[in-house]
């Protein structure tokens, strides 16, 4: 069974060069394992998902600019994630603020090709389907 994802969860990106720490703001008004609980709509870059240390995605405009400046040598650059959709799939039978709760098996796709996964859910006591 998957675990409920909460504030402080550790995120990894397939194109990121290090982890990022998930931020869940308290507007959902639900606490799980001692921290604010997330929904599949907690997918906003800069608010919920801080930048990863660096990005290697060839479609990322900052990577394109850095690679061009390096005369074609692939060069990691600043992460500027764009998430056009919600986390998939979440826990559809557990609702938080009328949205499915986010579980530890969910994935989030970046418009530049990366896939965000949850390396640690931020708590270990609350399970969800």
MARLOLO-839367 format. One record per residue (C-alpha): residue number from 1; residue in three letters; z, y, x. Coordinates in Angstrom, 3 decimals, padded with zeros to 6 digits. Layout:
{num=NUM residu=ALA up=Z north=Y east=X}
...
REM end
This chain:
{num=1 residu=UNK up=000.000 north=000.000 east=000.000}
{num=2 residu=UNK up=-000.825 north=003.495 east=001.208}
{num=3 residu=UNK up=001.721 north=006.229 east=001.804}
{num=4 residu=UNK up=001.969 north=009.639 east=000.163}
{num=5 residu=UNK up=000.717 north=012.391 east=002.485}
{num=6 residu=UNK up=003.042 north=015.356 east=002.961}
{num=7 residu=UNK up=003.407 north=018.547 east=004.949}
{num=8 residu=UNK up=003.453 north=017.811 east=008.687}
{num=9 residu=UNK up=001.023 north=014.877 east=008.526}
{num=10 residu=UNK up=-001.051 north=014.325 east=011.669}
{num=11 residu=UNK up=-004.825 north=014.536 east=011.222}
{num=12 residu=UNK up=-007.636 north=013.293 east=013.452}
{num=13 residu=UNK up=-011.326 north=014.231 east=013.366}
{num=14 residu=UNK up=-014.132 north=012.039 east=014.665}
{num=15 residu=UNK up=-015.484 north=015.073 east=016.553}
{num=16 residu=UNK up=-012.158 north=016.698 east=017.406}
{num=17 residu=UNK up=-010.682 north=016.519 east=020.887}
{num=18 residu=UNK up=-007.103 north=016.262 east=019.649}
{num=19 residu=UNK up=-004.961 north=016.095 east=016.510}
{num=20 residu=UNK up=-004.149 north=018.803 east=013.991}
{num=21 residu=UNK up=-001.051 north=019.125 east=011.807}
{num=22 residu=UNK up=-001.587 north=019.160 east=008.028}
{num=23 residu=UNK up=-000.038 north=022.037 east=006.071}
{num=24 residu=UNK up=000.955 north=021.587 east=002.432}
{num=25 residu=UNK up=002.141 north=024.741 east=000.744}
{num=26 residu=UNK up=004.829 north=024.418 east=-001.947}
{num=27 residu=UNK up=002.726 north=025.470 east=-004.955}
{num=28 residu=UNK up=002.339 north=021.803 east=-006.006}
{num=29 residu=UNK up=006.124 north=021.799 east=-006.603}
{num=30 residu=UNK up=006.521 north=018.120 east=-005.641}
{num=31 residu=UNK up=008.521 north=016.830 east=-002.692}
{num=32 residu=UNK up=007.857 north=013.389 east=-001.208}
{num=33 residu=UNK up=009.960 north=012.020 east=001.631}
{num=34 residu=UNK up=011.592 north=015.426 east=002.081}
{num=35 residu=UNK up=008.398 north=017.499 east=002.426}
{num=36 residu=UNK up=005.868 north=019.114 east=000.060}
{num=37 residu=UNK up=003.439 north=016.461 east=-001.221}
{num=38 residu=UNK up=-000.350 north=016.861 east=-000.982}
{num=39 residu=UNK up=-003.208 north=016.423 east=-003.446}
{num=40 residu=UNK up=-006.879 north=015.680 east=-002.822}
{num=41 residu=UNK up=-007.561 north=019.411 east=-003.248}
{num=42 residu=UNK up=-005.450 north=020.383 east=-000.230}
{num=43 residu=UNK up=-008.637 north=020.661 east=001.833}
{num=44 residu=UNK up=-008.871 north=024.312 east=002.813}
{num=45 residu=UNK up=-009.637 north=025.039 east=006.460}
{num=46 residu=UNK up=-007.126 north=027.465 east=007.893}
{num=47 residu=UNK up=-004.665 north=027.020 east=005.022}
{num=48 residu=UNK up=-004.162 north=023.236 east=004.833}
{num=49 residu=UNK up=-006.147 north=022.121 east=007.854}
{num=50 residu=UNK up=-005.579 north=024.123 east=011.034}
{num=51 residu=UNK up=-008.398 north=023.993 east=013.610}
{num=52 residu=UNK up=-008.552 north=020.968 east=015.848}
{num=53 residu=UNK up=-008.275 north=021.849 east=019.578}
{num=54 residu=UNK up=-012.028 north=021.617 east=020.207}
{num=55 residu=UNK up=-015.066 north=020.229 east=018.415}
{num=56 residu=UNK up=-017.978 north=018.105 east=019.680}
{num=57 residu=UNK up=-020.081 north=018.149 east=016.481}
{num=58 residu=UNK up=-023.665 north=019.004 east=017.385}
{num=59 residu=UNK up=-024.121 north=020.786 east=014.018}
{num=60 residu=UNK up=-021.117 north=023.116 east=014.506}
{num=61 residu=UNK up=-022.428 north=026.659 east=015.142}
{num=62 residu=UNK up=-019.840 north=027.305 east=017.862}
{num=63 residu=UNK up=-020.850 north=024.097 east=019.662}
{num=64 residu=UNK up=-024.530 north=025.044 east=019.353}
{num=65 residu=UNK up=-023.812 north=028.466 east=020.885}
{num=66 residu=UNK up=-021.682 north=027.003 east=023.705}
{num=67 residu=UNK up=-024.304 north=024.345 east=024.473}
{num=68 residu=UNK up=-027.057 north=026.977 east=024.513}
{num=69 residu=UNK up=-024.987 north=029.150 east=026.850}
{num=70 residu=UNK up=-024.523 north=026.124 east=029.116}
{num=71 residu=UNK up=-028.325 north=025.710 east=029.295}
{num=72 residu=UNK up=-028.349 north=022.586 east=027.116}
{num=73 residu=UNK up=-025.330 north=020.808 east=028.560}
{num=74 residu=UNK up=-023.288 north=019.532 east=025.565}
{num=75 residu=UNK up=-020.209 north=021.772 east=025.459}
{num=76 residu=UNK up=-017.215 north=021.424 east=023.105}
{num=77 residu=UNK up=-016.220 north=024.635 east=021.341}
{num=78 residu=UNK up=-013.868 north=026.025 east=018.715}
{num=79 residu=UNK up=-013.354 north=024.025 east=015.544}
{num=80 residu=UNK up=-014.574 north=025.829 east=012.426}
{num=81 residu=UNK up=-014.299 north=023.112 east=009.787}
{num=82 residu=UNK up=-016.113 north=023.428 east=006.477}
{num=83 residu=UNK up=-015.044 north=021.003 east=003.750}
{num=84 residu=UNK up=-017.376 north=021.153 east=000.739}
{num=85 residu=UNK up=-015.525 north=018.485 east=-001.252}
{num=86 residu=UNK up=-012.054 north=017.092 east=-001.816}
{num=87 residu=UNK up=-010.342 north=014.280 east=000.066}
{num=88 residu=UNK up=-011.686 north=010.879 east=-001.052}
{num=89 residu=UNK up=-010.270 north=009.029 east=-002.926}
{num=90 residu=UNK up=-006.586 north=009.756 east=-003.079}
{num=91 residu=UNK up=-004.275 north=007.968 east=-005.508}
{num=92 residu=UNK up=-005.965 north=008.443 east=-008.921}
{num=93 residu=UNK up=-002.995 north=007.035 east=-010.852}
{num=94 residu=UNK up=-000.456 north=009.417 east=-009.253}
{num=95 residu=UNK up=-000.919 north=013.003 east=-010.366}
{num=96 residu=UNK up=000.547 north=016.107 east=-008.706}
{num=97 residu=UNK up=-000.189 north=019.410 east=-010.471}
{num=98 residu=UNK up=-002.888 north=017.587 east=-012.501}
{num=99 residu=UNK up=-004.692 north=016.423 east=-009.340}
{num=100 residu=UNK up=-004.626 north=012.989 east=-007.681}
{num=101 residu=UNK up=-002.023 north=012.660 east=-004.939}
{num=102 residu=UNK up=-003.329 north=012.356 east=-001.386}
{num=103 residu=UNK up=-002.680 north=008.980 east=000.219}
{num=104 residu=UNK up=-002.821 north=007.872 east=003.839}
{num=105 residu=UNK up=-006.158 north=006.031 east=003.493}
{num=106 residu=UNK up=-008.059 north=009.094 east=002.228}
{num=107 residu=UNK up=-010.855 north=010.724 east=004.232}
{num=108 residu=UNK up=-012.286 north=014.252 east=004.267}
{num=109 residu=UNK up=-015.842 north=014.981 east=005.373}
{num=110 residu=UNK up=-016.739 north=018.139 east=007.287}
{num=111 residu=UNK up=-020.092 north=019.806 east=006.633}
{num=112 residu=UNK up=-020.785 north=019.543 east=010.390}
{num=113 residu=UNK up=-020.560 north=015.730 east=010.347}
{num=114 residu=UNK up=-016.972 north=014.964 east=011.284}
{num=115 residu=UNK up=-014.654 north=012.817 east=009.222}
{num=116 residu=UNK up=-010.963 north=013.690 east=008.986}
{num=117 residu=UNK up=-008.494 north=010.839 east=008.689}
{num=118 residu=UNK up=-004.727 north=010.707 east=008.431}
{num=119 residu=UNK up=-003.093 north=009.329 east=011.574}
{num=120 residu=UNK up=000.477 north=009.809 east=010.260}
{num=121 residu=UNK up=001.250 north=010.745 east=006.624}
{num=122 residu=UNK up=004.181 north=013.053 east=007.364}
{num=123 residu=UNK up=006.741 north=010.698 east=005.813}
{num=124 residu=UNK up=007.296 north=006.941 east=005.603}
{num=125 residu=UNK up=009.432 north=006.378 east=002.507}
{num=126 residu=UNK up=007.100 north=007.054 east=-000.466}
{num=127 residu=UNK up=004.223 north=004.645 east=-001.169}
{num=128 residu=UNK up=001.349 north=005.276 east=-003.590}
{num=129 residu=UNK up=-001.631 north=003.102 east=-004.580}
REM end
